[in-house]
Amino acid sequence: MTLVSATLVALDALRAHKGRTALTSLGIVIGVGAVIALVAAGEGARHKLEERLDTIGRAMILVRAGARTHTATVADVVPLTAADAEAIRKQAGVYLAGVAEVQITQRLATTREATAPVIVVGSTPDLRTIRRWEVAAGRFYTDEDIRRRSAVCLLGQTVRKRLFPDTPDPIGQTVRIDRTIFRVIGLTAAKGRSATGEDQDDQVFVPLTTLQHRLVGAERVNLIIVSAKSDSLIPLAQSAIERALRQRHRLKPDAPADFEVSSVQELTELAVVLTATLQALSAVIASVSLVVGGVGVMNIMLVAVTERTREIGLRMAVGARPADVLLQFLGEAVVLTLFGGLIGVLIGVGGALGMATALDWPVVVRAEVIGLAFAVSAAVGVGFGFYPAWKASRLDPITALRHE
């Protein structure tokens, strides 16, 4: 019996019991569908996270005041200053593409059209380069604006919609924040949400010195954002930054740091680990379903051997070899599992598309995953169908013909 004829015989046998075939392949359908959908979901989530990390900057390093002394009181927190940023530029500059001091506060903003609470971000012009932000209209503030403490600002797209709902282009308009009148000089391009879910367009950007002297009244900074020249230089840059700040803060070698240095790369590595863990978990769950489906295939093939014992005896009586009988029943098992695999792939791809639409992330269904699903389906058919097929091939023709 050739492979083609064995396949045709298997299809005829499965068509004769459509309901049983569908129910038997259900475990394979669920297992393969789960693998396709969950792997696609994991890949889509990873791609979405990578897109968000790209908007932040993969080589970005964050320096915060946050490590406390043993007394653990708020007063013990040593604030960062512009002098700390300058020390970083001088001592770690060989590894860095940019350094930007950032001060953040929340204030009430008022225009002729609306009033709304806003997050005001004061920074140096390097922030735009480090964060790879585009200006949709107007310009970003300059070093001259920093020196002159100019009352100018840029609006994020979300803030623009709230403060100027009827003015798509508010360049030249004014915004009152506390007692200061700011002139709008630019609009930032839409950036979407950050990796932590924060709306990056819900911000007003002003020169750092303007915020410090006109709004906050203090020269401390909340954050120093640093960009390494490349991903590979991040560890060296972090070490150089830590040395510069420990020296500036006059910390002894064994003293705990009064600052924190972290990188976006750490978040990326954590995301990769989480994604891999979830995909491994989904593979385990799907494997259980495939094993259950395989047991069902073995069970139904044993029933088929019992029901068709006279048929097997007749085939052997007219010249069929044990190998032909083995191939026939093994072919039925493989065709059955491949049928379940095909339906599972269609359901899995449909589930992946549905999740991608609902969660707004890319659809990532790799061809190799689909190929692997079919290969696993065939392997289940061979593995769980071999024993029934072998049992059928070992039947004695005379005994089989006498079977009622």
N, C-alpha and C positions, 0 to 999 in steps of 0.2 A: 504493500500500500504506500503510495507516494504521499508527500506532505500536503499537496493540493487536494487529493482525493480524501485524505483524512480530515482536512478542514471542512470540505463540503459535507461529509457524513456528519461531522460534529454540528454544523449549522442546521442540518435537517433534524437531528435529534433534539437540539435546543428549541427549535421552532415548534416541535411537537408538544412541548411543555412550556408554553410562554410564561404562564404565571409562576411556575416553580423556578424558571430561569431568572425572572426579575427579582423574586424574593431572595434567591440564593446569592445573587450578585450585589444585594443591598449593602452588605458589610464592606465590600470592595469599593462601592460607590462612595460611601461615607468616608472611608479612610483616604482614598485618593482625593476626593473633593476637599477634605480638611487640610491635607498637605498643600495642595495648590493654593487654596484661599489664604491659609495662615502664613505660608512662606511669602506669597505676594504681598500680604499685609505688612509683614516684617520688613521686606525690601522697600515697600512704598514709604513706610515710616522712617526708615533709615535715609532714604533719598530726601524726604521732606526735612529731616533734621539737618542733613548736610547743606541743603539750600539755605536754611536759616543760619547755620554756622558760617556760611560764605558771606552772608550779609553782615555778620558781626566781624568776621576776620579770623581765620584759623590761627594766625600767628599772634593773636592779641594776648597781652598779659595784663592782669588787673592788680593794682597795688592799693590796698585798703588799710586804713587805721582800724584795728579791730582786735589785735592780740592784746590781752589785758595783763596787768601785773597780778601778783598773788592775792592782792586785796580784792580784785574783781569788782571794782566800782566804776561807775561811768566816768568819774573824775580822773581815773587812772589811765583812760584812753588818751594816748598821745596823738593829737591831730596831725594830719599831713599838711604841708605848706608848699608854696611855689618853690621854695629853696630846696625841698626834697626832690622835686621834679628836675631842678637844675643839676643837682648832684647826680641824679640818674643819667641825665644827658652827658655829663662830663665823664663819668666813670664806666658807664656801660654802653656808651654811644656806638662803639665799634660793632655791636651786635644788633643795634636798633634802627628801625626805619622811621620812627616817630615817637614823640612823647607828648601827651596832652593832659593838662590838669583839668579836673572837672569838679564843679560845685553844683549841687542840685537842691532846689527848694520848691515849695508849692505855694502859689499865690493866686489871688483873684484878678483876672484880666477883664477889662471892659473896653468895648468899642461902641460906635454909634448903633450897631445892629444887635449886640448881645453882650451878656456878661457870663463868664464861666470860670470855674477853677482850672488852673493850668499848672503843669510841671515845667518849671523854668530851669534850663540847663545852661550854666555858664562854663565856657571852655575857651581854650586857645584854638587858633585856626587848624592846628595839626589834627584835631579831632576828625575833621572831614576826611583827611587822607587815611588815617588809621582805620576808620569805620567804613571807608569806601562809599561814602554818601554822595549822591548826586543832587545837584540843585536844579529843580524843575523850572524855576523862574528867578530872575534877579541874580544876586551874588551872595557869597559867604562873607562873614566879617574877616578883616585882615589884621595883621600885626599893628597897623596904624590905629585901627579901632580899639585894639587892646591898650595901646599906649595912651590914647586920648580918652579912654573910658566912654566911648560913644554910646549913646542911647539908641542902638539899632538892634533889630532882631530878625530871625527867620522863623517861619511857622511850619510846623508839620501839617500834613494834609488833614488829619483829624481835627486839629485845632483850628485850621482855616475854615472848615465846614461849620464849626461851632461859633466862632467869633465873626466870620464874614459869610453867613449862609447865602447871601444874595450877591456876593462879589467874588467871582472865580479868580480874579487877579488883583489881590489887595496890595501890590507893590506900591509904596509911597503912602499908604494909609497909616494911621497911628493906632497904637494899642496902649492903654493905660494899665500899668501894673503897679499896684500900691500908689505911690505919689509920682511915679516917673512915667513920662510919655515916651514910648519907644516908636521909632519909625520902622515900618516893615521894609526890609531890603531884599528879602528872598523867600522862596518856598522850597522846602526840601522835597525831593521825589519820594513817592510812596515806598516805604520799606517793609511794611507788614509787621507781623509779630516776631519777637525775638524767640530764642530757643526756650526761654522760660515762660513764654506766653504774654509778655508785656507788649503793649501797642507802642511801637517805636515812632509812630506818627502823631502821637498825642503829647507833643512837647513843643516848647518855645525855646529857641536857642539864642543866647546873647553872649557878648564878650565877657570873659571871666572877670576882668577888673570892674566892669560895669555892674555885674551882679554883686560882687563883693562889697563895693563901696556905695551903691545906690539902693540895694535891696536887703542884703544880709547884714552888712556892717562888720564883717570879719573876713580875714584873709586866709583862713584855713580852707582846705579842699576836701571833699568827700572821697575822691577817687583820683588816682593817676592811671591813665590808660596808656599802655605801651605796646608798640608793635615791633616784633622781631623781624629781621630781614628775611628769614625763611623759617619753615617749621623745624628744621634740624637745629637751628640756633636757639630755640626756645629754652632748653635746659641751661645753656651757657648764659643766656640773657637773664634768666631768673637768678642764677647764682651771683652774677655781677650786680644786679639790682639789690639783692639782699646784702651783699658786702658794702655797697655804697650807703644804704640806709642805716646799717648797723654802725658804720663809721660816723655818719652824720649825727646819729642819735646817741653816740658815745656809749654804746652797749658793750659790756664785757663779753669775751668769747663764750662764757658759760651762762650768760644772762638770756632769758627768753626774749624773743623779738616782740616789739610793740607795734608790729604791722603784719600784714598778710600779703603774700605774693602768690597768685594763682593764674593759671592759663586756661584759655578756652579749649586747648588740646586735651586737658583732663576731662572736660565735659564730653568731648568727642569719643575718647576712649571708653568712658562709662557708657555712652549710648551704644557703642559697638558691642560691649559685653552684654548689655541688657537685651539688645536685638538678637544676638547669638543665643542667649539663654532662652528667650521666648520661642525662637525657631526650633531649638532642640526640644523644648517642652512640647511644642506642637507635633514634632516628629514622633515623640514617644506616644502621645495620645493617638495619633493616626496609626502608629504601628499596632497598638492594641486593637483598633478597629479592623485593621488588615488581618491580624491573626484570627480574630473572631470570624471575619469573612472567610478566611481560609479553612477554618474548621467546618463552617457551613458548606463550603464547596466539597470538602472531603466526605462529609456526611451524605450529601445529595448524590455524589458519584457512587458511593457504596450502595445507596438505594437503587441507583440506575443499573449497577452491575447485577444486583439481585433480580430486578424486574426483567432484565434482558439476558438472563442466563441461557434460555433456549436459543436466542438469537446468536449469542457467542458460540454455542455448541454447533449451530448450523454453519456459521462462517468457518469454523475450524474444520468441519466435516467436508466442506467444498474446497479446502486448500489454504485457508488463511493460517499464517504462521502466528505463534505467540507474540512475535515482535509487531505484527500487524494489529493485533488486538490491543497490545500495549499502546501503540501509536494512536489508535482510534480513540480510546478513552482518555489518554493524556491530552490529545488534541481537543476533546470536548471540554476538559477542565481549563485548558489555556484559553480557548475561545470564550468560555464563560467569564473568566476573570478579565480578559481584555475588553469584553463588552462592558463589564462593570467599570473598568478603568476609563473607558471612553466617556461614559456617562458622568463619572466622577470628575474628569477633566473639565467637561462642559459646565458642571455645577460649580466647580472650584473657580473657574475663570469668571463665571457670572457672579459668584460671591465676592471675588476680588474687585470686580468693577463696581459692585454695589457699595462695598466698604470704602473704596477710593472716592466715590461720589459723595457719600455721606460724610466722610472725614476730610475731604478736600486735600487729598495727597495723590501723588503720581501712581498710575497703575503699572506695576512691575511684575510681569509674568514671563519668566525666562524660559526659553525653548528647552534648555537642558533639564529644567525641573519637570516639564511636561514629558520629555523623553524618559526621565527617571521614573516618573509615575507609571508609564506603560511598561517599563522594564520590571518594576516591582510587581505590577499586576501579573505579568507573564511568569515571574519567579514564584509568585504565590500559587498560580495554576499548576506549575510543574511540581513545586514542593508538596502541596496538599493533594494534588491529583495523582501523584505517582503511585501511592499505595493502592488505591482502588483500581488503577489501570493494571498494576502488576498482579493484583489478585485476579482480575479478569483474564489476564494472559495465562495464568497458571491453572485455569479450570480444565478438567478432563472433558473432552468432547462428548463422550458417551454419557457421562453423568449429567452434563449440561443439557443434552437433548432429552433426557428423562425428566428434567426439572419441570414441575407444574407451577 
